[in-house]
Amino acid sequence: MPRSTVDWTDKNRTAGRVFIEHTLLTADLAVAFELACRRDDAVRLVAARDILASAPEATRNARNPWALPAKIRDGGRTHEIRVIPDKVFGLDFTQLRKQAYFFVEADRATMPVIRSHPRQTSFHQKILAYLAGAGAGNAHGKRFGIGNFRVLTVTTSPQRIATMLDAVRLVTKGAGSNQFLFVDRASLLACRDVLNLDWISGKGERVRLGA
């Protein structure tokens, strides 16, 4: 599809150092999954363009189809926001006839995990926005005509993951959520096969993506 119709950089207006590092972090994950699927005939990578091509017409015609609208409750009030994943892709486990879909967040630890006002961008806000479109209603998934999704976050360190897990527990009143999976960049780069990489779930458990 025409590149001009997809705005992946709505959140990034300048190509400064932070933006370049953010782009490289996203690319690290993309390359890892590309190589893993090339090595494993039982898993096919589903690219964002293929997901969009099969999406409902209203999504395909949207100015930015990847901007996910959400109503969140924070501070006792309802706020309308949107979240834009850094990448969207799927895994098609062909022999099992099973698909899994993912929204990616590449976190360079430049954004506060929690801020006092919901209009200020934070990872806490992203958690609320993704959860608002997940679960039984699956609003974000239905936007693309796919099943439920998980959010993969690649960040800078295990310490940063720990603060993010605290934010997930805060939002879910201590329950945690398997909707979110976390890994630090060093662990990602050290693992030869991302399908066998240990991710940390929003419940603090170790999870692998290979079926």
C-alpha positions as CSV (number, residue, x, y, z in Angstrom):
1,M,0.0,0.0,0.0
2,P,1.2,3.6,-0.5
3,R,3.7,4.6,2.2
4,S,2.0,8.0,2.4
5,T,-1.1,6.5,3.9
6,V,0.7,5.0,6.9
7,D,1.9,7.4,9.6
8,W,4.1,5.3,12.0
9,T,5.9,8.4,13.2
10,D,3.0,10.5,14.5
11,K,4.7,10.5,17.9
12,N,8.1,11.5,16.6
13,R,8.5,14.8,14.9
14,T,12.3,15.1,14.8
15,A,15.0,12.6,13.8
16,G,17.1,13.3,16.9
17,R,19.2,10.9,18.9
18,V,16.3,9.5,20.9
19,F,14.2,8.9,17.8
20,I,17.1,7.1,16.0
21,E,17.7,4.9,19.1
22,H,13.9,4.2,19.3
23,T,13.9,3.2,15.6
24,L,16.9,0.9,16.1
25,L,15.2,-0.8,19.1
26,T,12.1,-1.5,17.0
27,A,14.3,-2.8,14.2
28,D,16.1,-5.2,16.6
29,L,12.8,-6.9,17.4
30,A,11.6,-6.9,13.8
31,V,14.9,-8.5,12.6
32,A,14.7,-11.1,15.3
33,F,11.3,-12.3,14.3
34,E,12.1,-12.2,10.6
35,L,15.1,-14.5,11.1
36,A,13.3,-16.8,13.5
37,C,10.5,-17.3,11.0
38,R,12.9,-17.9,8.1
39,R,14.5,-20.7,10.2
40,D,11.2,-22.3,11.2
41,D,8.9,-23.5,8.4
42,A,6.1,-24.0,10.9
43,V,5.8,-20.3,11.6
44,R,5.0,-17.5,9.1
45,L,5.5,-13.9,9.8
46,V,2.3,-11.8,9.2
47,A,3.4,-8.3,8.3
48,A,1.5,-5.1,9.2
49,R,0.6,-4.5,5.5
50,D,-1.1,-7.9,5.3
51,I,-3.0,-7.3,8.5
52,L,-4.2,-3.9,7.2
53,A,-5.1,-5.3,3.8
54,S,-7.5,-7.7,5.5
55,A,-8.9,-5.2,7.9
56,P,-12.4,-3.7,7.7
57,E,-12.9,-1.0,5.1
58,A,-13.3,1.7,7.7
59,T,-9.9,0.9,9.2
60,R,-8.2,0.8,5.8
61,N,-9.6,4.2,4.9
62,A,-8.7,5.8,8.2
63,R,-6.2,8.7,8.2
64,N,-4.0,6.7,10.5
65,P,-5.4,3.2,10.9
66,W,-2.8,2.3,13.6
67,A,-4.0,5.0,16.0
68,L,-6.1,3.0,18.5
69,P,-8.8,5.1,20.2
70,A,-9.6,4.3,23.8
71,K,-11.7,5.6,26.7
72,I,-9.8,5.3,30.0
73,R,-10.8,6.0,33.6
74,D,-8.1,7.8,35.5
75,G,-8.4,10.2,38.5
76,G,-12.1,9.5,38.7
77,R,-12.8,10.8,35.3
78,T,-13.2,9.4,31.8
79,H,-10.6,10.5,29.1
80,E,-10.6,9.9,25.4
81,I,-7.0,9.1,24.2
82,R,-5.3,7.1,21.5
83,V,-2.3,4.8,21.5
84,I,-0.1,4.2,18.4
85,P,2.0,1.0,18.5
86,D,5.5,1.2,17.3
87,K,4.9,-2.0,15.2
88,V,2.1,-4.4,14.5
89,F,2.6,-8.0,13.3
90,G,1.4,-11.5,13.6
91,L,2.7,-15.1,13.8
92,D,0.9,-17.8,11.9
93,F,1.7,-21.2,13.3
94,T,0.7,-23.0,10.1
95,Q,0.8,-26.6,11.3
96,L,-1.3,-25.8,14.4
97,R,-3.7,-23.5,12.4
98,K,-3.2,-20.9,15.1
99,Q,-2.4,-17.2,14.8
100,A,-1.1,-14.7,17.4
101,Y,-1.0,-11.0,17.0
102,F,1.2,-8.4,18.7
103,F,1.4,-4.6,19.2
104,V,5.0,-3.5,19.9
105,E,6.2,-0.8,22.3
106,A,9.9,0.1,22.0
107,D,10.8,1.9,25.3
108,R,14.0,3.9,25.6
109,A,13.3,4.9,29.2
110,T,12.8,8.5,28.2
111,M,9.1,8.5,29.1
112,P,8.0,8.4,32.8
113,V,6.2,5.2,33.7
114,I,3.6,7.2,35.7
115,R,2.6,10.8,35.5
116,S,0.1,12.8,37.6
117,H,-2.2,13.8,34.7
118,P,-3.6,11.2,32.1
119,R,-3.2,13.7,29.3
120,Q,0.6,13.5,29.7
121,T,2.1,10.6,27.9
122,S,3.3,7.8,30.1
123,F,3.6,4.0,30.1
124,H,0.8,3.9,32.6
125,Q,-1.4,5.6,30.1
126,K,-0.5,3.1,27.4
127,I,-1.4,0.2,29.7
128,L,-4.9,1.8,30.3
129,A,-5.3,2.4,26.6
130,Y,-4.4,-1.2,25.5
131,L,-6.5,-2.8,28.3
132,A,-9.5,-0.6,27.2
133,G,-9.4,-2.3,23.8
134,A,-8.6,-5.8,24.9
135,G,-10.4,-8.6,26.8
136,A,-13.8,-9.9,25.7
137,G,-14.7,-6.8,23.7
138,N,-11.4,-6.9,21.8
139,A,-12.0,-3.5,20.3
140,H,-8.4,-3.0,19.1
141,G,-8.3,-6.4,17.6
142,K,-11.7,-6.0,15.9
143,R,-10.4,-2.8,14.3
144,F,-8.2,-5.0,12.2
145,G,-10.4,-8.1,12.0
146,I,-8.0,-10.1,14.2
147,G,-8.3,-12.1,17.4
148,N,-7.1,-10.8,20.7
149,F,-3.6,-9.4,20.9
150,R,-0.7,-9.0,23.3
151,V,1.6,-6.1,23.8
152,L,5.3,-6.7,23.5
153,T,7.6,-4.2,25.2
154,V,11.3,-4.1,24.6
155,T,13.0,-1.8,27.0
156,T,16.5,-0.9,28.4
157,S,17.0,-2.9,31.5
158,P,15.5,-5.4,34.0
159,Q,15.1,-2.5,36.4
160,R,12.9,-0.6,33.9
161,I,10.8,-3.8,33.5
162,A,10.3,-3.9,37.2
163,T,8.8,-0.4,37.2
164,M,6.5,-1.3,34.3
165,L,5.3,-4.4,36.1
166,D,4.5,-2.2,39.1
167,A,2.4,0.0,36.8
168,V,0.5,-3.0,35.4
169,R,-0.2,-4.2,39.0
170,L,-1.4,-0.7,39.9
171,V,-3.8,-0.6,37.0
172,T,-5.1,-4.1,37.6
173,K,-5.4,-3.7,41.4
174,G,-2.6,-6.2,42.0
175,A,-3.8,-8.9,39.6
176,G,-1.3,-8.3,36.8
177,S,-2.1,-9.1,33.2
178,N,-0.9,-11.6,30.6
179,Q,-1.9,-9.0,27.9
180,F,1.6,-7.5,28.4
181,L,5.0,-9.1,27.8
182,F,8.4,-7.5,28.5
183,V,12.0,-8.1,27.7
184,D,15.2,-6.0,27.9
185,R,17.3,-5.3,24.8
186,A,20.4,-7.1,26.0
187,S,18.3,-10.3,26.5
188,L,16.7,-9.9,23.1
189,L,20.1,-9.5,21.3
190,A,21.7,-12.4,23.2
191,C,19.0,-14.9,22.2
192,R,19.5,-16.7,18.9
193,D,15.8,-17.6,18.5
194,V,13.2,-15.0,19.6
195,L,10.5,-17.7,19.6
196,N,12.4,-19.4,22.5
197,L,13.1,-16.2,24.3
198,D,11.9,-15.8,27.9
199,W,9.5,-12.8,28.2
200,I,8.2,-11.5,31.5
201,S,4.5,-11.3,31.6
202,G,2.4,-8.6,33.3
203,K,1.9,-11.2,36.0
204,G,5.6,-11.6,36.5
205,E,5.8,-15.1,34.9
206,R,8.2,-16.3,32.2
207,V,6.5,-16.8,28.8
208,R,7.7,-18.0,25.4
209,L,6.0,-17.1,22.1
210,G,6.8,-20.3,20.2
211,A,3.7,-22.5,20.1
